[in-house]
Amino acid sequence: MASIRELLEQSVLMGLGAVSLTRETAQNLVDEMVKRGQAQREEASDMVEQLIQRGEKERNALRKLIREEVHEVLRELQLPTHADMKAVERKLDAILQKLEATPQE
């Protein structure tokens, strides 16, 4: 059976979303639990830190997932990358230099 602490973590992360959990929000939730006697004051600081760390992990995982999905979509669309455009620019510069170096008739 899940402890009150685990239930709190689950409800906070699902209800508020780990992505939007701020230190202030976590602190307020834990303070409320302490007031209600659902947590000990000594545990409060650790609980806040754990919630913040979990939220940061969730944010990082979400960022990574978004990047991967964007890269996949761009690959599927076969859009030129920044590196591709720079390569074309270098080639055009080389052609222009040759043209400018060629005597005009």
ROBAMI-997487 format. One line per field, with one value per residue (C-alpha): x, y negated, z negated. Coordinates in Angstrom, 2 decimals. Layout:
N
east: c(X, ...)
north: c(Y, ...)
up: c(Z, ...)
END
This chain:
105
east: c(0.00, 1.28, 2.35, 0.86, 4.14, 3.95, 0.33, 1.25, 4.00, 1.72, -1.12, 1.11, 2.90, -0.30, -2.53, -0.20, 2.10, 5.73, 6.62, 4.94, 5.89, 7.78, 9.66, 7.04, 4.18, 5.94, 6.74, 3.12, 1.83, 4.25, 3.53, -0.16, 0.55, 2.54, -0.33, -2.76, -0.45, 0.09, 3.85, 6.50, 8.26, 11.60, 10.49, 9.19, 12.48, 13.37, 9.92, 10.20, 13.63, 12.46, 9.44, 11.61, 14.15, 11.41, 9.88, 13.25, 13.73, 10.29, 10.98, 14.28, 12.63, 9.91, 12.48, 14.41, 11.25, 10.23, 13.69, 13.65, 10.19, 11.09, 14.25, 12.27, 9.65, 12.32, 14.10, 10.85, 10.13, 13.63, 14.14, 17.68, 19.58, 21.61, 24.75, 23.25, 22.56, 26.07, 27.54, 25.49, 26.57, 30.25, 29.80, 28.09, 30.86, 33.46, 31.57, 31.26, 34.98, 35.79, 33.41, 34.87, 38.42, 37.59, 38.42, 35.40, 35.16)
north: c(0.00, -3.45, -5.77, -9.22, -10.60, -8.54, -9.50, -13.17, -12.86, -11.12, -13.55, -16.60, -15.34, -14.28, -17.11, -20.04, -18.37, -17.93, -20.36, -23.28, -22.43, -25.31, -25.38, -27.72, -25.44, -22.37, -24.20, -25.33, -21.80, -20.30, -23.06, -22.28, -18.59, -19.47, -21.65, -18.79, -16.37, -14.31, -14.89, -15.70, -19.06, -17.22, -15.54, -18.72, -19.98, -16.58, -16.24, -19.64, -18.81, -15.44, -17.01, -19.69, -17.13, -14.94, -17.93, -18.84, -15.27, -15.35, -18.71, -17.42, -14.25, -16.33, -18.64, -15.65, -14.07, -17.32, -17.73, -14.16, -14.57, -17.86, -16.35, -13.37, -15.59, -17.75, -14.64, -13.29, -16.61, -16.52, -20.19, -21.47, -21.91, -24.94, -22.99, -22.21, -25.90, -26.88, -24.34, -25.81, -29.31, -28.29, -26.78, -29.94, -32.08, -29.94, -30.26, -34.04, -34.35, -32.41, -34.54, -37.75, -36.53, -35.68, -38.55, -40.17, -40.06)
up: c(0.00, 0.88, -1.91, -2.36, -1.08, 2.13, 2.61, 2.20, 4.78, 7.23, 6.77, 7.03, 10.10, 11.80, 10.59, 11.10, 13.55, 12.72, 15.44, 13.71, 10.13, 8.54, 5.26, 3.81, 4.81, 3.43, 0.19, -0.19, 0.35, -2.14, -4.69, -4.37, -4.99, -8.10, -9.37, -8.87, -10.62, -7.48, -7.54, -10.11, -10.05, -9.85, -6.62, -5.02, -3.62, -2.17, -0.64, 1.04, 2.44, 3.73, 5.42, 7.01, 8.22, 9.62, 11.38, 12.89, 14.12, 15.70, 17.37, 18.76, 20.04, 21.70, 23.31, 24.63, 26.03, 27.75, 29.31, 30.58, 32.06, 33.75, 35.22, 36.50, 38.13, 39.76, 41.04, 42.48, 44.19, 45.67, 44.94, 45.35, 42.11, 41.09, 42.03, 45.47, 46.07, 44.98, 47.42, 50.28, 49.23, 49.34, 52.80, 54.07, 52.61, 54.41, 57.72, 57.29, 56.58, 59.75, 61.77, 60.38, 61.09, 64.70, 67.11, 68.67, 72.49)
END
